[in-house]
């Protein structure tokens, strides 16, 4: 049995995009991956519009709390997905890095956040398909 892959989603405030990505990754993987998120400048709370947008698709992120990005968080991840955190994310050899260009839901209405949410879901699904594309993962 191999260890589960770990994914770290990073955005500036850790209050919208990265939290939605965690919600989708946890839900879509059904526990086959470990998922974390952090921000380079974490907000006080999760964006209420992101919470509402995720609730529309049956995923509750209301209990999440923004966290500061640490070197240890990056070290424990197999894949680091950044969403506009710039150069704040430390880089370690042997890690998979992707930068997803996504609009920031901060200050946006639900009509604007829904397409961002849907794009995040599609990208998370594609990432999970790649990370779990192995005979062991298929049985997980």
C-alpha positions in Angstrom: 0.0 0.0 0.0 1.4 3.4 -1.0 0.9 6.7 0.8 -1.9 8.9 -0.4 -0.7 11.9 -2.6 -0.9 15.2 -0.8 -2.1 18.4 -2.6 -1.5 21.9 -1.3 -3.7 24.7 -2.8 -2.3 28.2 -2.3 -3.8 31.6 -2.9 -3.2 35.0 -1.4 -6.0 35.2 1.2 -6.8 31.4 1.5 -10.4 32.5 1.7 -11.9 31.7 -1.7 -10.2 29.8 -4.6 -7.9 27.6 -2.5 -10.8 26.7 -0.1 -13.1 25.8 -3.0 -10.3 23.7 -4.5 -9.9 21.8 -1.1 -13.6 21.2 -0.9 -13.7 19.8 -4.4 -10.5 17.7 -4.0 -11.8 16.2 -0.8 -15.2 15.4 -2.2 -14.2 14.2 -5.6 -11.3 12.0 -4.4 -13.4 10.4 -1.7 -10.4 10.4 0.6 -7.9 9.1 -1.9 -5.7 12.2 -1.4 -4.7 14.4 1.5 -5.6 18.0 0.8 -4.4 21.2 2.4 -4.6 24.9 1.7 -2.8 28.1 2.8 -2.4 31.7 1.9 0.5 34.1 1.6 -1.6 36.8 3.4 -4.5 34.9 5.0 -7.8 36.6 5.5 -9.7 36.6 8.8 -12.5 34.3 7.5 -13.6 32.4 4.4 -15.3 34.5 1.7 -19.1 34.1 2.4 -19.9 34.1 -1.3 -17.4 31.2 -1.8 -19.2 29.4 1.0 -22.6 30.0 -0.7 -21.3 29.0 -4.1 -20.0 25.7 -2.8 -23.2 25.1 -0.8 -25.1 25.2 -4.1 -23.2 22.1 -5.2 -23.5 20.3 -1.9 -20.0 21.0 -0.4 -19.7 22.8 3.0 -16.6 24.9 3.4 -18.0 27.1 6.1 -16.0 25.5 8.9 -12.6 26.1 7.1 -10.2 28.7 8.5 -7.6 30.6 6.4 -4.0 29.6 7.3 -0.6 31.1 6.6 1.6 29.4 4.0 4.5 27.7 5.7 7.6 25.9 4.4 6.4 22.7 6.1 3.1 22.8 4.3 5.0 22.9 0.9 7.4 20.2 2.1 4.6 17.7 2.9 2.8 18.2 -0.4 3.4 16.1 -3.6 1.6 18.7 -5.7 1.5 22.5 -5.0 -1.2 24.4 -6.9 -0.9 28.2 -6.7 -3.6 30.6 -7.6 -2.1 34.0 -7.8 0.2 33.9 -4.8 3.1 35.1 -6.9 6.6 34.5 -5.6 5.4 33.8 -2.0 5.4 30.1 -2.5 8.7 28.3 -1.6 10.0 25.9 -4.3 11.4 22.5 -3.5 13.0 20.1 -6.0 10.9 17.0 -6.8 7.5 18.7 -6.2 4.9 19.2 -8.8 4.0 22.8 -9.2 1.1 24.3 -11.2 -0.1 27.9 -11.3 -3.8 28.2 -12.1 -4.8 31.5 -13.5 -8.2 32.1 -11.9 -10.1 35.2 -11.2 -10.2 36.2 -7.5 -13.7 35.8 -6.0 -13.0 38.4 -3.3 -15.6 41.2 -3.5 -17.6 39.5 -6.3 -21.2 38.5 -6.4 -22.5 34.9 -6.6 -23.1 35.2 -10.4 -19.3 36.0 -10.9 -18.2 33.3 -8.4 -20.1 30.4 -9.9 -18.0 30.2 -13.1 -14.8 30.5 -11.0 -16.2 27.6 -8.8 -17.0 25.5 -11.9 -13.5 26.1 -13.4 -11.9 25.1 -10.1 -14.0 21.9 -10.1 -12.9 21.0 -13.7 -9.2 21.7 -12.9 -9.3 19.7 -9.6 -11.0 16.7 -11.4 -8.3 16.8 -14.1 -5.5 17.0 -11.4 -7.0 14.1 -9.5 -7.2 12.0 -12.6 -3.5 12.5 -13.2 -2.4 12.0 -9.6 -4.6 8.9 -9.1 -3.8 7.3 -12.5 -2.2 4.1 -11.2 -3.4 0.6 -10.5 -3.1 1.2 -6.7 -5.1 4.4 -7.0 -7.9 2.7 -8.9 -8.5 0.3 -6.0 -8.5 3.1 -3.4 
